[in-house]
Amino acid sequence: MAYAALSSLMYTLDQLLKPNQSFVCQTSTQQHLESLYQNIFVLQVFLDNTTKETKDIETLKFIEKRIRDVIYKAEDKVDSSLRNIILADCTEKREGAAKFFEEELLKVEKDVDSLNKEVMLIEFNKNGSKSAELASISSSLQKSTIEENTIVGMEDDFNIILDRLTSQTEELTVIPIFGMGGIGKTTLAKKVYDNSCIRSRFDEQAWVTISQEYNERQMLLELVSSITGSKHETSNDELMEILYRGLKGRRFLIVIDDIWSTKAWDQMQRIFPNDDNGSRILLTTRLKYVADYVSCPDFPPHSKSFLSLKDSWNLFTEKLFKKYPCPPLLEKTGKHIVKQCRGLPLSVVVVAGLLGKMDPTHDNWTKVMKNLNSFFGTVSERCQSILSLSYNYLPQYLKACFLYVGGFPEDREINVSKLIRLWIAEQFVNARKDKRLEVVAEEYVEELFDRSLILTGRQRANGRIETCKIHDLLRQLCLSEAHTENVVHVMNGNVLEAIDDQRRVILLSKYEEKYDYRLRHSSGIVRTFISMGVAFPKEMCSIISEFKLIKVLDALLIKTDFSAVIPQLVHLRYVAANIEEGLSLAKLRNLQTVILQRLTVLDKLEQQVDISRMSEIRHLDIRWPLYISNPVEAEQPLFLNNLQTLYLYKSPFVAEIIRRTPNLKKLKILDDSEHPDWPAILDSLSLVQDLEALHIQTMKWMIFCGDNFLPNLKQLKLTCTHIRWEDVKLLANLPNLEVLKGDRAFDGTYWKLDEDIVFHKLKYLLLYGPYNLERWEAAGSDNFPVLEELKLVSLYDLEEIPESIGEIMTLKIIGIKWCGSDVETSAKKIQQEQQSLGNYELQVKISLMVC
């Protein structure tokens, strides 16, 4: 995480160079800060460029470790001396602390300057280090051993690729297969390549493996050898001509295995003639963006999926027992072991190989089952030479993000919004021109998905990724790499033993009474502390108070009062914790994410939290009975221009707060008071032009109207608003509304939508009762021209769904839950009518019916 370490220190320096930090820095100090910032920036650019250009992984890792060690120590000096200035309670102490800070800054500047000179003198092996060569050889050997010509569980994939290769399209067609390392892409391609039908169809066939480092000459030699049957030691241009002439006028199949870049494809494709004779190129890659780049419109990339448990078991038994069945006594234990492979063929084959080295007895397999963690540690080691290629090929800015994902608990879906907030707080996300950090971070998630390093979980109603997952073997890779990068993930045992000398601590273990949770010495090195366990002792609060320089604290699962601790942790960028008393955040100038909740639930508002000077704040979620104080009453309140997400619970100052947060993207307002000042609130909302998601929960809400109200709103959720059905038409004035969720939001027995009421961009509509709605009349496709999903919940009295809903061409799902039998009948009728017209895409999903 050398790159991330540089980013973190650069952020601190950048904050100090802002005008409002003059209390820290005199003019001379600012000059040193600027010089230090430039030196660090040079190192970051060097890392970026070197990662793209060098094959010498061994030397690169040495440089990264050297940079990381020096920058971590530099950051410790800067943060520690800066903390003394911030916490100084009088002018004399502050001046003394500022002088010490400048002295430390000069030392840091000298250290980084020396580091720069040292790094620039290091020479790389242009052909790659010896260890990298050995790793490449090991990878090739392992791939040839593991990816044998068997397609257990890939029959559907095989038939799809076979159909595409033999289609009637005469034009030269590229057929890409993509998926994570070890998922069976090469196995599938090889089985198709060797198929007798394919061999008889094509005049020429050739196979070339590209791998990470594209070597044009090696590729040409392999192809020419396959096509002509002989080797030609001549120039690249002559090899291209030989190859082109050998393929010209002939129907050919070329397999390009394991390609890693679009640039490599651009250089290769010119050598393949297009004679409109049905020639094909079959290509495998781990990178979705490469697959998308090379694919033809009529043949989208084929995503190689994981094996089902049944197919995993069949592959396992075939590898281990050949044509014989698994002994019945071993079957239950064996299936439990195979289940842990999570459908990755590579893992299944390696597990079979390891178990094949021991006697197939019930006792042996039971011992393996009871020690799965250590067993799969061995499995992971056997697979690393293949999987680590994906990690080593990552650009610098993505490496830390990927390792961080591995810190989340095994088999748990990871909330993408939370992950993004953590990445931003850790300074893993680099600003890109004209883009919010949250948007850039979403692009990072997509990049990791496109590289087959993370998997998508649940999707939001608007199609965006809500959760992501990581395969267990890739998680093991993360843990292995993260261990050397000062990120530790504790599964069991004494937590504090793991905390010592670690920079980032993510706790997954539960509290165990047998351990002593007192610190043996101060752990000021800790910068991140995240608790994902179920319970921890009260002593954890005093332990965390020792993390003086901590920047990320997620302790919501620790049911302890952090009121006294948080104000002292002045470098916090991210805090999620429980509190019992009011607290001041005035000195926490770098806060970006604040999630605070009271341990004790009270019936009235108790504690104010002042946010008026939090210029860096991006996400704010302060739970009732805490509330945000009136910003108008604060001394020199700022406009919180960075604030993206705001949750307001029973706040008496909603309108005033919204007026000072002009760039909000997501807003939730919860207010069940009798007379909220809705005119003022709606007036303030009209100022938030970039708002994309709004959730209002109240006992009464004044409907808004107007052609230019919330022009960019895409998602609207209304809870307990009791709007009359005849007023719902006003929501059609929201020009970009894609998702509308109503939870006890509307009142009345009759809802009629005339043809002129059009929700132009609405894709998802949820109506959640219990309502007294009986009749619903709509013009279907006229009202909802692009609707994709309709969900009806708890509409007990509704007579039927309008038949015209079935005429919406884009509709894919009608979901029904806890409604009357008439609704179920009408939904099935709509589906049957559509099927009679040839539309088999519309699904009706019915669950837990109440008649």
C-alpha positions in Angstrom: 0.0 0.0 0.0 2.9 2.4 -0.8 0.6 4.2 -3.2 -2.1 4.6 -0.6 0.4 5.7 2.0 1.5 8.5 -0.3 -2.1 9.5 -1.0 -2.9 9.7 2.7 0.0 12.0 3.5 -0.7 14.1 0.5 -4.2 14.6 1.7 -3.0 15.8 5.1 -0.5 18.2 3.5 -3.1 19.5 1.1 -5.5 20.3 4.0 -2.7 22.2 5.8 -2.1 24.3 2.7 -5.7 25.6 2.7 -6.2 29.2 3.9 -8.4 28.2 6.9 -5.4 26.3 8.4 -3.2 29.3 8.9 -3.4 28.7 12.7 -1.0 25.8 12.1 1.4 27.1 9.5 3.5 30.2 9.2 4.8 31.3 5.7 8.1 29.4 6.1 6.3 26.2 7.1 4.0 26.5 4.1 7.0 26.5 1.8 8.3 23.3 3.3 4.8 21.8 3.0 4.7 22.6 -0.7 8.1 21.2 -1.3 7.3 18.0 0.6 4.0 17.6 -1.3 5.8 17.9 -4.6 8.3 15.3 -3.6 5.6 12.8 -2.6 3.7 13.5 -5.8 6.8 12.6 -7.8 7.0 9.3 -6.0 3.4 8.6 -6.7 3.8 9.3 -10.4 6.9 7.1 -10.4 5.0 4.2 -8.9 2.1 4.6 -11.3 4.4 4.6 -14.4 6.7 1.8 -13.1 3.8 -0.5 -12.4 2.6 -0.1 -16.0 6.1 -0.6 -17.6 8.1 -3.1 -15.6 8.0 -6.9 -15.5 10.4 -7.0 -12.5 7.8 -7.7 -9.8 10.5 -8.5 -7.2 12.3 -5.2 -7.5 8.9 -3.3 -7.6 7.8 -4.9 -4.4 11.1 -4.0 -2.7 10.6 -0.3 -3.8 7.0 -0.3 -2.6 8.0 -1.6 0.8 10.8 1.0 1.1 8.5 3.8 0.1 5.8 2.6 2.5 8.1 2.3 5.5 9.5 5.8 5.0 6.2 7.4 4.3 4.5 5.7 7.2 7.1 7.1 9.6 6.8 10.5 8.0 3.1 10.5 8.4 3.5 9.5 12.1 5.7 12.5 12.7 3.4 14.9 10.9 0.2 13.6 12.5 1.6 13.4 16.0 3.0 16.9 16.1 -0.1 18.3 14.3 -2.3 16.7 17.0 -0.4 18.7 19.7 -1.3 21.9 17.9 -5.0 21.1 17.5 -5.4 20.1 21.2 -3.3 22.9 22.6 -5.6 24.8 25.1 -3.6 28.1 25.2 -1.6 30.4 22.9 1.7 29.5 24.6 1.2 25.8 24.1 0.0 26.3 20.6 3.1 28.3 19.6 5.4 25.7 21.2 3.6 22.9 19.4 3.8 24.8 16.1 7.5 25.2 16.4 7.9 21.5 17.1 5.8 20.7 14.1 8.1 22.7 11.9 11.1 20.9 13.2 9.5 17.5 12.5 8.5 18.7 9.1 12.1 19.5 8.2 13.1 16.0 9.2 10.4 14.5 7.1 11.3 16.7 4.1 14.9 15.5 4.4 13.9 11.8 4.7 11.5 12.0 1.7 14.1 13.8 -0.4 16.7 11.0 0.4 14.0 8.4 -0.5 13.4 10.1 -3.8 17.1 10.0 -4.8 17.4 6.4 -3.5 14.4 5.1 -5.5 15.4 6.9 -8.8 18.8 5.1 -8.7 17.3 1.6 -8.4 17.6 -0.3 -11.7 15.0 -2.7 -12.9 15.7 -6.0 -14.7 14.2 -5.3 -18.1 13.5 -9.0 -18.7 11.8 -9.4 -15.3 13.3 -10.8 -12.1 14.2 -14.4 -11.8 11.4 -15.0 -9.3 8.9 -13.5 -11.8 10.2 -15.9 -14.5 9.8 -18.8 -12.1 6.3 -17.7 -11.1 5.4 -17.5 -14.8 6.8 -21.0 -15.4 5.0 -22.3 -12.3 1.8 -20.7 -13.5 2.0 -22.4 -16.9 2.8 -25.7 -15.4 -0.1 -25.4 -12.9 -2.5 -24.3 -15.6 -1.6 -27.3 -17.8 -2.1 -29.6 -14.9 -5.3 -28.1 -13.6 -7.1 -27.2 -16.9 -7.4 -30.7 -18.3 -9.8 -31.4 -21.1 -12.9 -32.0 -19.1 -16.1 -29.9 -19.1 -18.1 -31.3 -16.2 -20.7 -28.6 -15.4 -19.8 -26.7 -18.5 -22.1 -28.4 -21.0 -24.4 -25.3 -21.5 -21.3 -23.1 -22.0 -19.9 -25.6 -24.5 -23.1 -25.6 -26.5 -23.3 -21.8 -26.5 -19.7 -21.4 -27.8 -20.2 -24.2 -30.3 -23.3 -22.6 -31.7 -21.5 -19.3 -32.1 -18.6 -20.8 -33.8 -20.8 -22.7 -36.3 -23.4 -19.9 -36.9 -24.3 -18.8 -40.4 -22.6 -15.5 -40.1 -19.9 -15.3 -42.8 -18.1 -12.3 -41.5 -14.9 -12.8 -39.4 -16.3 -12.9 -35.8 -14.6 -12.6 -32.5 -16.1 -14.7 -29.6 -14.8 -13.7 -26.2 -15.1 -15.7 -23.0 -14.4 -13.9 -19.7 -14.3 -14.7 -16.0 -12.0 -14.9 -13.0 -8.8 -16.9 -13.0 -9.4 -20.6 -12.5 -13.0 -20.6 -13.6 -12.4 -22.8 -16.6 -12.2 -20.5 -19.6 -9.2 -22.3 -21.1 -10.7 -25.7 -20.4 -13.9 -24.7 -22.2 -12.0 -23.2 -25.2 -9.8 -26.3 -25.4 -12.8 -28.6 -25.5 -14.4 -26.7 -28.3 -11.1 -26.4 -30.2 -10.6 -30.2 -30.1 -14.2 -31.0 -31.0 -14.4 -33.2 -34.2 -17.2 -31.0 -35.6 -15.0 -27.9 -35.3 -11.9 -29.6 -36.7 -13.9 -30.7 -39.8 -15.4 -27.2 -40.3 -12.3 -25.1 -40.3 -9.4 -25.4 -42.8 -6.8 -24.0 -40.4 -6.7 -23.9 -36.6 -4.1 -22.3 -34.3 -3.8 -21.7 -30.5 -1.7 -18.9 -29.0 -1.4 -18.0 -25.3 -0.8 -14.3 -24.7 -0.7 -13.9 -20.8 0.1 -10.6 -19.1 3.1 -9.5 -21.1 2.2 -9.3 -24.8 5.2 -10.5 -26.8 4.4 -9.9 -30.5 7.3 -12.0 -31.9 6.5 -15.0 -29.6 2.9 -14.8 -30.7 3.8 -14.7 -34.4 6.2 -17.6 -34.1 3.5 -19.7 -32.4 0.9 -18.9 -35.0 3.1 -19.4 -38.0 4.3 -22.7 -36.5 0.7 -23.9 -36.1 -0.4 -22.8 -39.6 2.7 -23.8 -41.6 4.0 -26.7 -39.5 7.6 -25.2 -39.5 9.6 -22.6 -37.7 10.7 -19.4 -39.4 13.5 -17.3 -37.9 12.9 -14.1 -39.8 11.7 -10.5 -39.1 8.3 -9.7 -37.5 7.0 -8.1 -40.8 7.9 -11.2 -42.7 6.3 -13.4 -40.2 3.1 -11.4 -40.5 3.2 -11.8 -44.2 3.7 -15.5 -44.0 0.8 -15.8 -41.6 -1.5 -13.6 -43.6 -0.8 -15.6 -46.8 -1.3 -18.8 -44.9 -4.8 -17.7 -43.7 -5.9 -15.8 -46.8 -8.9 -17.4 -48.5 -9.1 -20.2 -46.0 -11.7 -20.6 -43.2 -9.7 -20.5 -39.9 -10.2 -20.7 -36.2 -7.7 -18.9 -34.0 -7.8 -19.3 -30.2 -6.2 -16.4 -28.3 -5.9 -17.5 -24.7 -5.5 -15.2 -21.7 -5.3 -11.8 -23.3 -4.9 -8.9 -20.9 -5.1 -5.7 -22.9 -6.9 -4.0 -25.7 -3.6 -2.7 -27.0 -2.4 -6.3 -27.6 -5.6 -7.0 -29.5 -5.2 -3.8 -31.7 -1.7 -5.0 -32.7 -2.9 -8.6 -33.4 -6.1 -8.2 -35.3 -4.5 -6.7 -38.4 -2.8 -10.0 -39.3 -6.2 -11.9 -39.7 -7.8 -11.5 -43.1 -11.5 -11.1 -43.3 -12.7 -13.0 -46.4 -16.3 -13.4 -45.3 -16.0 -17.1 -45.2 -17.1 -17.9 -41.7 -13.7 -17.6 -40.0 -13.7 -17.2 -36.2 -11.4 -16.0 -33.4 -12.1 -17.5 -29.9 -10.6 -15.3 -27.2 -10.4 -15.8 -23.4 -9.7 -13.1 -20.8 -10.2 -12.2 -17.2 -11.1 -8.6 -18.1 -14.6 -7.7 -19.0 -13.6 -4.5 -20.7 -11.3 -6.4 -23.0 -14.1 -8.8 -23.8 -16.5 -5.9 -24.5 -13.8 -4.2 -26.7 -13.2 -7.1 -29.0 -16.8 -8.5 -29.2 -19.1 -8.1 -32.2 -22.6 -6.7 -31.8 -24.3 -10.0 -32.6 -22.1 -12.0 -30.2 -21.8 -10.4 -26.8 -19.1 -11.7 -24.5 -19.8 -15.0 -22.8 -19.4 -14.8 -19.0 -18.1 -18.1 -17.7 -20.1 -18.7 -14.5 -19.3 -20.7 -11.4 -20.3 -24.4 -11.0 -23.4 -25.4 -9.1 -22.8 -27.6 -6.0 -24.0 -30.6 -8.0 -21.5 -29.9 -10.9 -18.7 -29.2 -8.4 -19.3 -32.6 -6.8 -19.4 -34.4 -10.2 -16.1 -32.7 -11.2 -14.6 -33.6 -7.8 -15.6 -37.3 -8.0 -14.4 -37.5 -11.7 -11.0 -36.2 -10.7 -10.7 -38.3 -7.6 -12.4 -41.6 -8.5 -12.4 -41.4 -12.3 -15.3 -43.6 -13.5 -16.1 -45.0 -10.1 -18.7 -43.5 -7.7 -17.6 -41.9 -4.4 -17.9 -44.4 -1.5 -21.2 -43.7 0.3 -19.4 -43.4 3.6 -17.4 -40.4 2.3 -20.2 -38.6 0.4 -21.6 -36.4 3.1 -18.2 -35.3 4.3 -16.9 -34.8 0.8 -19.8 -32.6 -0.3 -19.2 -30.4 2.8 -15.6 -30.0 1.7 -16.5 -29.4 -1.9 -19.1 -26.8 -0.9 -16.2 -24.6 0.4 -14.8 -24.4 -3.2 -17.7 -22.0 -4.0 -18.0 -23.3 -7.5 -14.5 -22.5 -8.8 -13.3 -25.4 -10.9 -9.6 -24.6 -10.1 -10.4 -25.0 -6.4 -12.4 -28.2 -6.9 -9.5 -29.8 -8.9 -6.9 -28.8 -6.4 -9.0 -30.1 -3.5 -9.4 -33.4 -5.3 -5.6 -33.5 -5.9 -4.8 -32.9 -2.2 -7.4 -35.5 -1.0 -6.1 -37.9 -3.6 -2.7 -37.9 -1.8 -4.3 -39.4 1.4 -6.1 -42.7 1.9 -9.8 -42.2 1.2 -11.0 -43.1 4.7 -13.8 -41.5 6.7 -11.4 -40.6 9.5 -9.0 -38.7 7.1 -11.8 -36.8 5.4 -13.4 -35.9 8.7 -10.1 -34.5 9.9 -9.9 -32.4 6.8 -13.5 -31.2 7.4 -12.7 -30.2 11.0 -9.7 -28.3 9.9 -11.0 -26.6 6.7 -9.3 -23.3 7.4 -5.8 -24.8 7.3 -6.7 -27.2 4.5 -8.0 -24.4 2.3 -4.9 -22.4 3.2 -3.0 -25.1 1.3 -5.5 -25.0 -1.5 -5.1 -21.3 -1.7 -1.3 -21.7 -1.9 -1.6 -24.1 -4.8 -3.9 -21.7 -6.7 -2.0 -18.5 -6.0 0.3 -18.6 -9.0 -2.8 -18.4 -11.2 -4.9 -16.0 -9.1 -2.0 -13.6 -8.1 -1.6 -12.7 -11.8 -4.9 -10.7 -11.5 -3.6 -8.8 -8.5 -0.1 -8.1 -9.9 -1.7 -6.7 -13.0 -3.8 -4.2 -11.1 -2.9 -0.5 -11.4 -1.6 1.0 -8.2 -4.8 2.9 -7.4 -6.8 -0.3 -7.3 -4.5 -2.5 -5.3 -5.3 -1.1 -1.9 -9.0 -1.1 -2.7 -8.9 -4.8 -3.6 -7.0 -5.8 -0.5 -9.5 -3.8 1.7 -12.4 -5.9 0.3 -10.7 -9.0 1.7 -11.0 -7.6 5.2 -14.7 -8.1 5.3 -16.1 -11.3 6.8 -16.1 -14.5 4.8 -19.3 -15.2 2.8 -20.8 -11.8 3.7 -22.2 -9.5 1.1 -20.5 -6.1 1.3 -22.5 -2.9 1.2 -21.0 -0.9 -1.7 -22.0 2.5 -0.3 -20.2 1.7 3.0 -17.2 0.3 1.2 -16.9 3.5 -0.9 -17.1 5.7 2.2 -14.3 3.7 3.8 -12.2 3.9 0.6 -12.6 7.6 0.5 -11.7 8.0 4.2 -8.6 5.9 3.6 -7.6 8.1 0.7 -7.7 5.2 -1.8 -9.8 7.2 -4.2 -8.1 9.8 -6.4 -9.9 12.8 -7.7 -10.7 12.8 -11.4 -11.6 15.9 -13.4 -15.2 17.0 -12.9 -16.2 13.9 -10.9 -17.2 13.5 -7.3 -15.1 11.0 -5.3 -18.1 8.8 -4.9 -18.6 8.5 -8.6 -14.9 7.7 -9.1 -15.1 5.1 -6.3 -18.1 3.5 -8.1 -15.9 3.3 -11.2 -13.3 1.5 -9.1 -16.0 -1.1 -8.1 -16.9 -1.5 -11.7 -13.2 -2.0 -12.6 -12.7 -4.7 -10.0 -15.9 -6.4 -11.3 -14.7 -6.1 -14.9 -11.4 -7.7 -13.8 -13.2 -10.6 -12.3 -11.8 -9.8 -8.8 -15.2 -9.1 -7.1 -18.6 -10.4 -7.8 -21.9 -8.5 -7.9 -24.4 -9.2 -5.1 -27.8 -7.5 -4.9 -28.7 -4.7 -7.3 -30.8 -1.6 -6.5 -34.1 -0.9 -8.1 -32.3 1.5 -10.6 -29.8 -1.3 -11.6 -26.8 0.0 -9.7 -24.8 -2.5 -7.6 -26.0 -2.5 -3.9 -23.7 -5.2 -2.6 -20.6 -7.1 -3.8 -18.9 -10.3 -2.8 -15.5 -11.9 -3.1 -14.6 -15.5 -3.8 -13.0 -17.3 -0.9 -9.8 -18.0 -2.8 -9.4 -14.4 -3.9 -10.1 -13.4 -0.3 -7.2 -15.6 0.8 -5.1 -13.8 -1.7 -6.1 -10.5 -0.2 -5.3 -11.7 3.3 -1.9 -12.9 2.2 -1.0 -9.7 0.4 -2.5 -7.5 3.1 -0.4 -9.1 5.8 2.7 -7.5 4.3 0.9 -4.2 3.9 0.0 -3.7 7.6 -3.6 -4.8 7.3 -4.7 -7.6 9.7 -7.9 -9.5 9.9 -8.4 -11.3 13.2 -10.6 -14.4 13.0 -10.0 -15.8 16.5 -7.7 -15.4 19.4 -6.3 -12.5 21.5 -7.3 -9.4 19.6 -4.6 -7.2 21.1 -1.8 -9.4 20.1 -2.9 -8.7 16.6 -3.3 -5.0 17.1 0.4 -4.4 18.1 2.3 -2.8 15.3 -0.5 -2.9 12.8 -1.7 0.1 10.9 -5.1 -1.1 9.9 -7.1 -3.4 12.2 -10.3 -5.1 11.1 -11.8 -7.3 13.8 -13.9 -10.3 12.8 -13.7 -12.3 16.0 -16.2 -12.3 18.9 -15.4 -11.3 22.4 -14.0 -14.2 24.4 -13.7 -13.8 28.2 -10.5 -15.9 28.5 -8.4 -13.2 26.9 -6.9 -10.2 28.5 -8.0 -7.1 26.5 -5.7 -4.6 28.1 -3.0 -3.0 26.0 0.5 -3.9 26.9 1.8 -0.6 25.5 0.5 2.3 23.4 -0.6 1.4 19.9 -0.4 4.9 18.4 0.5 3.3 15.0 -3.2 2.2 14.4 -4.9 4.3 11.8 -8.0 2.2 11.1 -10.1 0.2 13.6 -13.2 -1.6 12.3 -15.2 -3.9 14.4 -17.3 -6.5 12.6 -17.7 -8.9 15.5 -20.8 -9.3 17.6 -19.7 -8.1 21.0 -16.7 -6.7 22.7 -16.0 -5.7 26.3 -16.4 -2.2 27.7 -12.6 -2.0 28.0 -12.5 -1.6 24.2 -13.4 2.1 24.6 -10.3 2.8 26.7 -8.2 0.7 24.3 -9.4 2.8 21.3 -8.6 6.0 23.2 -5.0 5.0 22.9 -5.1 5.1 19.1 -4.2 8.8 19.2 -3.7 9.1 15.4 -6.6 7.0 14.2 -8.4 8.1 11.0 -11.1 5.5 10.6 -13.2 4.3 13.5 -16.1 2.0 12.9 -17.3 0.8 16.3 -21.1 0.7 16.0 -21.2 -2.9 17.1 -19.4 -2.1 20.3 -22.2 -1.1 22.7 -20.1 1.4 24.6 -20.3 5.1 25.1 -17.6 6.8 23.0 -18.7 10.4 23.9 -15.5 11.2 25.8 -13.1 9.5 23.3 -14.2 10.9 19.9 -13.3 14.6 20.5 -9.7 13.6 21.3 -9.2 11.7 18.0 -8.6 14.8 16.0 -7.4 13.0 12.8 -10.7 11.1 12.3 -12.0 11.1 8.8 -14.6 8.4 9.4 -16.4 7.7 12.6 -19.3 5.3 13.3 -20.0 4.8 17.0 -22.5 4.9 19.9 -22.6 7.8 22.3 -24.6 8.7 25.4 -23.8 12.4 25.9 -23.4 15.5 23.7 -20.0 15.9 22.2 -18.1 18.6 20.2 -16.7 17.8 16.8 -15.2 21.3 16.4 -11.6 20.0 16.4 -12.2 17.1 14.0 -11.7 19.2 10.9 -11.1 16.3 8.6 -14.3 14.4 9.2 -15.9 13.0 6.0 -18.3 10.4 7.4 -20.2 10.7 10.7 -22.6 8.0 11.9 -23.6 8.5 15.5 -26.4 6.9 17.5 -27.5 6.9 21.1 -27.3 3.7 23.1 -30.4 4.7 25.1 -33.5 5.6 23.2 -35.4 8.6 24.7 -38.8 10.1 23.9 -37.5 13.6 23.2 -34.6 15.4 21.5 -31.7 15.5 23.9 -28.3 16.3 22.4 -27.3 18.8 19.7 -24.4 18.1 17.3 -22.8 21.1 15.6 -21.8 20.5 12.0 -21.6 24.1 10.9 -17.7 24.1 10.4 -17.3 20.6 9.0 -16.1 21.6 5.6 -14.9 18.1 4.6 -18.1 16.2 5.6 -19.5 14.0 2.8 -21.9 11.6 4.7 -23.9 12.5 7.8 -26.1 10.1 9.7 -26.9 11.3 13.2 -29.7 9.2 14.7 -32.5 10.4 16.9 -32.6 11.5 19.8 -29.4 13.3 18.7 -30.1 16.2 16.3 -28.1 18.7 14.3 -28.1 22.2 15.8 -29.4 25.2 13.9 -26.5 26.3 11.5 -27.9 29.8 11.4 -27.1 30.3 15.0 -23.5 29.2 14.7 -20.6 31.6 14.4 -19.5 32.0 10.7 -21.3 28.8 9.5 -19.9 27.3 6.3 -21.8 26.1 3.3 -21.1 22.3 3.4 -20.4 21.9 -0.3 -18.9 18.4 0.0 -21.9 16.9 1.8 -23.4 14.2 -0.4 -25.6 12.2 1.9 -27.7 13.5 4.8 -30.1 11.8 7.1 -32.2 14.0 9.3 -34.2 12.4 12.1 -36.9 14.5 13.8 -34.8 17.6 13.3 -36.4 21.0 14.1 -34.1 22.7 11.6 -34.6 20.8 8.4 -35.0 23.8 6.1 -32.1 25.7 7.6 -29.7 22.7 7.3 -30.7 21.9 3.7 -30.1 25.5 2.7 -26.4 25.1 3.7 -25.9 21.8 1.9 -26.4 22.8 -1.8 -24.7 19.8 -3.4 -26.7 17.0 -1.7 -27.2 13.8 -3.7 -29.1 11.8 -1.2 -31.5 13.0 1.5 -33.7 11.3 4.1 -36.1 13.3 6.3 -37.9 11.5 9.2 -40.4 13.7 11.0 -43.6 12.5 12.7 -44.4 15.8 14.4 -47.9 17.2 13.9 -47.0 20.4 12.1 -43.7 20.3 10.3 -42.9 23.4 8.4 -43.4 21.8 5.0 -43.6 25.0 3.0 -40.2 26.1 4.2 -38.8 22.6 3.7 -40.1 22.4 0.1 -38.7 25.8 -0.5 -35.2 24.7 0.7 -35.5 21.5 -1.4 -36.0 23.6 -4.6 -32.4 24.9 -4.0 -30.9 21.4 -4.1 -30.8 21.0 -7.9 -28.5 18.0 -7.9 -30.5 15.8 -5.5 -30.8 12.3 -6.9 -32.5 10.3 -4.1 -35.1 11.5 -1.6 -36.8 9.6 1.2 -39.4 11.3 3.3 -41.0 9.6 6.3 -43.7 11.6 8.1 -47.3 11.5 9.2 -48.3 14.2 6.8 -46.7 15.7 3.7 -47.6 18.6 1.5 -47.4 17.4 -2.1 -45.0 19.4 -4.3 -45.5 20.6 -7.8 -43.9 22.7 -10.4 -42.0 22.0 -13.6 -38.5 22.7 -12.3 -38.7 21.1 -8.9 -35.9 18.6 -8.2 -34.9 18.2 -11.9 -32.3 15.5 -11.3 -34.3 13.3 -8.8 -34.1 9.7 -9.8 -35.3 7.9 -6.7 -38.2 8.9 -4.4 -39.4 6.9 -1.4 -42.4 8.1 0.5 -43.4 6.6 3.9 -46.5 7.4 5.8 -47.1 10.6 3.8 -50.9 9.9 3.2 -51.0 11.7 -0.2 -54.4 11.4 -2.0 -54.3 9.2 -5.0 -55.6 12.1 -7.2 -52.5 14.1 -6.3 -50.0 11.3 -7.2 -50.2 12.7 -10.8 -48.1 15.6 -9.6 -45.1 13.3 -9.1 -45.0 12.9 -12.9 -43.6 16.4 -13.0 -40.3 15.0 -11.8 -38.6 14.7 -15.2 -35.9 12.1 -14.3 -37.7 9.9 -11.8 -36.7 6.3 -12.3 -37.7 4.7 -8.9 -40.9 5.4 -6.9 -41.5 3.6 -3.7 -44.7 4.2 -1.7 -44.9 2.7 1.8 -48.3 3.6 3.3 -47.8 6.7 1.2 -51.1 7.2 -0.5 -54.8 7.4 0.6 -58.1 6.7 -1.1 -60.1 3.8 -2.7 -59.8 4.8 -6.3 -56.7 5.7 -8.4 -57.2 6.8 -12.0 -54.4 7.8 -14.3 -55.5 9.6 -17.5 -53.5 9.2 -20.7 -51.9 12.6 -20.3 -50.2 11.7 -17.0 -46.8 10.3 -18.0 -44.0 9.1 -15.8 -41.5 9.4 -18.6 -38.5 7.6 -17.1 -40.0 5.5 -14.3 -38.5 2.0 -14.3 -39.5 0.7 -10.9 -42.8 1.2 -9.0 -43.5 -0.2 -5.5 -46.9 0.2 -3.8 -46.7 -1.1 -0.2 -49.9 -1.1 1.9 -51.9 -1.7 3.8 -54.0 0.6 1.6 -57.7 0.8 1.2 -57.2 1.0 -2.6 -59.9 -0.9 -4.4 -59.9 0.2 -8.0 -56.9 1.2 -10.2 -57.4 2.5 -13.7 -54.4 3.2 -15.9 -53.5 3.7 -19.5 -50.6 1.3 -19.1 -47.8 2.1 -21.6 -49.1 5.7 -21.9 -48.6 6.3 -18.2 -45.5 4.2 -17.7 -43.7 3.9 -21.1 -40.4 2.4 -19.8 -41.6 0.6 -16.6 -39.6 -2.6 -16.0 -40.7 -3.8 -12.5 -44.1 -3.4 -10.7 -44.3 -4.5 -7.1 -47.5 -4.7 -5.1 -47.5 -5.5 -1.4 -50.3 -5.7 1.2 -53.0 -4.3 -1.2 -55.7 -6.5 0.4 -58.7 -4.7 -1.2 -57.5 -4.2 -4.7 -59.8 -5.8 -7.3 -57.3 -6.2 -10.1 -54.2 -4.9 -11.8 -55.2 -2.8 -14.9 -54.9 -5.0 -18.0 -53.2 -2.2 -19.9 -50.1 -2.7 -17.6 -49.4 -5.8 -19.7 -49.0 -3.6 -22.8 -45.9 -2.0 -21.4 -43.2 -3.4 -23.7 -40.4 -2.9 -21.2 -42.1 -4.6 -18.3 -40.2 -7.6 -17.0 -41.5 -8.4 -13.5 -44.8 -8.1 -11.7 -44.1 -8.9 -8.0 -47.0 -9.6 -5.6 -46.9 -10.2 -1.9 -49.6 -10.3 0.7 -52.4 -9.2 -1.6 -55.8 -10.6 -2.4 -56.5 -13.5 -4.7 -58.1 -11.1 -7.3 -54.7 -9.4 -7.7 -53.0 -12.8 -8.2 -55.6 -13.8 -10.8 -55.3 -10.6 -12.8 -51.5 -10.8 -12.8 -51.5 -14.3 -14.2 -54.1 -13.3 -16.8 -51.8 -10.4 -17.9 -48.9 -12.9 -18.2 -51.0 -15.4 -20.2 -52.1 -12.7 -22.6 -48.6 -11.6 -23.2 -47.4 -15.1 -23.8 -50.2 -15.6 -26.4 -48.6 -12.6 -28.2 -45.2 -14.1 -28.0 -43.8 -12.2 -25.0 -42.3 -14.8 -22.7 -40.0 -12.4 -20.9 -42.7 -11.0 -18.4 -42.4 -12.8 -15.1 -45.1 -12.9 -12.4 -43.7 -13.6 -8.9 -46.2 -14.3 -6.1 -45.3 -15.0 -2.5 -47.1 -15.5 0.8 -50.5 -14.8 -0.5 -53.3 -13.5 1.9 -56.8 -14.2 0.6 
